[in-house]
């Protein structure tokens, strides 16, 4: 089952997280504050961002990624998929029941 790593500006992060859970594309979304350093348009930038870790299912991943891309304020949002190989059966069952 995948966890999706998404970065967002702090002012948009809560809304994105709520949207994913409300629309049953994620069972849970964790939010973590971070500072990102990146290159954009030839310049190095440093910005405060929020990391979103969205727990979803294989079946819902494509729709989740498309929904984030559509709703995200960045031109090129960071959406990365990480697949777990070990998890508790009870957690896997909860995740599957929470995501449609």
KOLVEXRO-576549 format. One record per residue: residue in three letters; x, y, z of N, C-alpha, C in turn. Coordinates in Angstrom, 3 decimals, decimal comma. Each point is the difference from the previous one (the first is absolute). Layout:
N
   residu         nX         nY         nZ        caX        caY        caZ         cX         cY         cZ
      ALA          X          Y          Z          X          Y          Z          X          Y          Z
...
//
This chain:
100
   residu         nX         nY         nZ        caX        caY        caZ         cX         cY         cZ
      UNK      0,843     -1,183      0,000     -0,843      1,183      0,000      0,886      1,243      0,000
      UNK     -0,393      1,003     -0,744      0,854      1,182     -0,115     -0,256      1,071      1,056
      UNK      1,093      0,697      0,296     -0,057      1,278      0,688      0,467      1,031     -1,010
      UNK     -0,706      1,100     -0,105      0,320      1,023     -0,987      0,597      1,199      0,720
      UNK      1,189      0,398     -0,452      0,748      1,140      0,543     -0,315      1,209     -0,872
      UNK     -0,544      1,037      0,632     -0,410      1,207     -0,711      0,540      1,194      0,781
      UNK      0,568      0,985     -0,692      0,347      1,239      0,690     -0,966      1,087     -0,455
      UNK     -0,286      0,921      0,929     -0,958      1,068     -0,291      0,342      1,224      0,840
      UNK     -0,421      1,166     -0,448      0,165      1,176      0,851     -0,866     -0,157      1,251
      UNK      0,479      0,478      1,146     -0,755     -0,186      1,247     -1,455      0,460     -0,084
      UNK     -0,255      1,070     -0,730     -1,369      0,524     -0,067     -0,944     -0,877     -0,823
      UNK      0,523     -0,955     -0,754     -0,831     -0,903     -0,798     -0,044     -1,423      0,539
      UNK      0,912     -0,338      0,889      0,182     -1,391      0,425     -1,231     -0,580      0,699
      UNK     -0,570      0,728      0,925     -1,151     -0,522      0,740     -1,168     -0,274     -0,940
      UNK     -0,231      0,909     -0,933     -1,106     -0,167     -0,949      0,230     -1,223     -0,889
      UNK      1,234     -0,192     -0,477      0,305     -1,175     -0,821     -0,201     -1,284      0,799
      UNK      0,484     -0,022      1,234     -0,145     -1,195      0,841     -1,471     -0,320      0,245
      UNK     -0,774      1,006      0,356     -1,435     -0,203      0,250     -0,710     -0,496     -1,253
      UNK      0,352      0,564     -1,149     -0,617     -0,397     -1,262      0,239     -1,488     -0,273
      UNK      1,232     -0,456      0,190      0,332     -1,399     -0,290     -0,746     -0,963      0,911
      UNK     -0,130      0,365      1,274     -0,727     -0,873      0,935     -1,509      0,104     -0,244
      UNK     -0,514      1,225     -0,182     -1,435      0,179     -0,261     -0,454     -0,741     -1,249
      UNK      0,826      0,006     -1,037     -0,356     -0,654     -1,255      0,375     -1,488     -0,012
      UNK      0,450     -0,498      1,149      0,345     -1,409      0,194      1,087     -0,496     -0,956
      UNK      0,909      0,922     -0,329      1,163     -0,364     -0,806      1,172     -0,382      0,893
      UNK     -0,067      0,386      1,261      1,010     -0,364      1,000     -0,703     -0,329      1,298
      UNK      0,538     -0,974      0,707     -0,558     -0,362      1,309      0,452      0,983      1,064
      UNK      1,201      0,540     -0,186      0,608      0,891      0,982      1,044      0,829     -0,723
      UNK      0,192      1,244      0,436      1,069      0,843     -0,537      0,705      0,647      1,179
      UNK      1,306     -0,245      0,120      0,823      0,646      1,021      0,598      1,270     -0,583
      UNK      0,103      1,053      0,840      0,594      1,267     -0,436      1,220      0,294      0,861
      UNK      1,114      0,299     -0,669      1,260      0,301      0,680      0,584      1,279     -0,582
      UNK      0,419      0,907      0,859      0,630      1,238     -0,467      1,443     -0,270     -0,398
      UNK      0,450      0,691     -1,054      1,372     -0,171     -0,472      0,457      1,266     -0,715
      UNK      1,288      0,101     -0,222      0,569      1,033     -0,852      0,588     -0,699     -1,215
      UNK     -0,394      0,416     -1,181      0,477     -0,607     -1,235      0,960      0,940     -0,717
      UNK      1,067     -0,566     -0,521      0,951      0,722     -0,832     -0,045     -0,654     -1,367
      UNK     -0,252      0,784     -1,038     -0,183     -0,570     -1,330      0,373      1,019     -1,078
      UNK      0,210     -0,507     -1,193      0,297      0,860     -1,145     -1,272      0,168     -0,823
      UNK     -0,316      1,258     -0,325     -1,161      0,300     -0,828      0,342      1,179     -0,896
      UNK     -0,226     -0,148     -1,281      0,311      1,044     -0,981      1,430      0,507      0,128
      UNK      0,935     -0,918      0,269      1,416      0,342      0,045      0,490      0,579      1,305
      UNK     -0,892      0,230      0,958      0,388      0,561      1,296     -0,227     -1,015      1,109
      UNK      0,792      0,118      1,065     -0,192     -0,841      1,181     -0,956      0,716      0,950
      UNK     -1,024     -0,723      0,421     -1,023      0,539      0,907      0,013     -0,778      1,310
      UNK     -0,390      0,651      1,063     -0,202     -0,622      1,304     -1,360      0,468      0,507
      UNK     -0,895     -0,966      0,201     -1,360      0,341      0,423     -0,486     -0,937      1,090
      UNK     -0,862      0,531      0,838     -0,700     -0,829      0,970     -1,084     -0,758     -0,749
      UNK     -0,078     -1,294      0,247     -1,010     -0,834     -0,633     -0,552     -0,969      1,040
      UNK     -1,040     -0,702     -0,403     -0,560     -1,066      0,808      0,088     -1,287     -0,798
      UNK      0,500     -1,046      0,651      0,029     -1,320     -0,603     -1,316     -0,688      0,341
      UNK     -0,665     -0,534     -1,004     -1,203     -0,797      0,204      0,358     -1,453     -0,291
      UNK     -0,318     -0,883      0,922      0,179     -1,444     -0,194     -1,387     -0,615     -0,029
      UNK     -0,447     -0,338     -1,191     -1,366     -0,498     -0,195      0,012     -1,520     -0,119
      UNK     -0,741     -0,666      0,872     -0,125     -1,460     -0,055     -1,176     -0,343     -0,891
      UNK      0,279     -0,743     -1,070     -1,043     -0,327     -0,960      0,120     -1,452     -0,435
      UNK     -0,731     -0,362     -1,036      0,038     -1,362     -0,534      0,520      0,040     -1,437
      UNK      0,380     -1,162     -0,503      0,438     -0,088     -1,397     -1,095      0,498     -0,939
      UNK     -1,227     -0,408      0,267     -1,119      0,365     -0,876     -0,270      1,500     -0,002
      UNK      0,207      0,684      1,115     -0,321      1,423      0,112      1,166      0,909     -0,366
      UNK      1,200     -0,564     -0,149      1,185      0,843     -0,199     -0,121      0,935     -1,207
      UNK     -0,352     -0,505     -1,160     -0,046      0,842     -1,201     -0,974      1,158      0,160
      UNK     -1,167     -0,282      0,578     -0,988      1,068      0,207      0,502      1,005      1,031
      UNK      0,656     -0,478      1,065      0,568      0,898      1,003      1,034      0,918     -0,642
      UNK      0,921     -0,554     -0,774      1,046      0,807     -0,639     -0,607      1,038     -0,941
      UNK     -0,996     -0,403     -0,780     -0,649      0,928     -0,924     -0,732      1,107      0,756
      UNK     -0,650     -0,370      1,094     -0,749      0,988      0,802      0,940      1,011      0,635
      UNK      1,144     -0,484      0,537      0,988      0,914      0,589      0,549      0,919     -1,079
      UNK      0,360     -0,551     -1,143      0,550      0,826     -1,077     -0,986      1,089     -0,416
      UNK     -1,282     -0,341     -0,058     -1,039      0,960     -0,391     -0,204      1,093      1,059
      UNK      0,028     -0,369      1,279     -0,323      0,941      1,075      1,218      0,744      0,554
      UNK      1,187     -0,463     -0,315      1,225      0,535      0,590      0,328      1,378     -0,573
      UNK      0,488      0,929      0,841      0,308      1,340     -0,505      1,302      0,085     -0,809
      UNK      0,885     -0,992      0,086      1,258      0,043     -0,747     -0,196     -0,404     -1,459
      UNK      0,809      0,560     -0,885      0,004     -0,416     -1,406      0,473     -1,445     -0,138
      UNK      0,991     -0,379      0,820      0,570     -1,345     -0,035      0,022     -0,539      1,439
      UNK     -1,102     -0,582      0,456     -0,011     -0,514      1,376      0,845     -1,262      0,149
      UNK      0,561     -0,170      1,187      0,733     -1,221      0,333     -1,021     -1,037      0,460
      UNK     -0,117     -1,085     -0,769     -0,878     -1,121      0,343      0,826     -1,254     -0,230
      UNK      0,426     -0,644      1,073      0,832     -1,192     -0,116     -0,661     -1,158      0,726
      UNK      0,088     -1,156     -0,598     -0,624     -1,202      0,557      1,060     -0,890      0,642
      UNK     -0,290     -0,450      1,218      0,840     -0,964      0,697     -0,858     -1,210      0,323
      UNK      0,468     -1,164     -0,387     -0,741     -1,227      0,269      0,619     -0,723      1,189
      UNK     -0,825     -0,293      0,989      0,457     -0,727      1,176      0,017     -1,489     -0,294
      UNK      0,930     -0,681      0,616      0,047     -1,453     -0,146     -0,415     -0,700      1,285
      UNK     -0,033      0,714      1,102     -0,395     -0,616      1,268     -0,935      0,947      0,747
      UNK     -1,128     -0,500      0,401     -0,925      0,779      0,816     -0,890     -0,967      0,769
      UNK     -0,560      0,486      1,064     -0,926     -0,815      0,778     -1,258     -0,293     -0,811
      UNK     -0,487     -1,214      0,096     -1,236     -0,348     -0,706     -1,161      0,887      0,436
      UNK     -0,048      0,327      1,292     -1,091      0,838      0,494      0,062      1,397     -0,615
      UNK      1,213      0,553     -0,182      0,142      1,311     -0,641     -0,395     -0,086     -1,470
      UNK      0,436     -1,043     -0,682     -0,336     -0,179     -1,414     -1,513     -0,103     -0,182
      UNK     -0,658     -0,725      0,891     -1,451     -0,152     -0,085     -0,697      1,339      0,232
      UNK      0,466      0,762      0,994     -0,587      1,316      0,277      0,170      0,924     -1,199
      UNK      1,199      0,010     -0,583      0,259      0,847     -1,156     -0,935     -0,375     -1,151
      UNK     -0,113     -1,282     -0,273     -0,856     -0,450     -1,103     -1,467      0,353      0,233
      UNK     -0,466     -0,096      1,242     -1,393      0,335      0,323     -0,254      1,500     -0,080
      UNK      1,037      0,816      0,233     -0,151      1,459      0,050      0,092      0,660     -1,359
      UNK      0,571     -0,695     -0,981      0,185      0,544     -1,341     -0,922     -0,742     -0,945
      UNK     -0,715      0,736     -0,816     -0,911     -0,639     -0,963      0,689     -0,186     -1,320
//
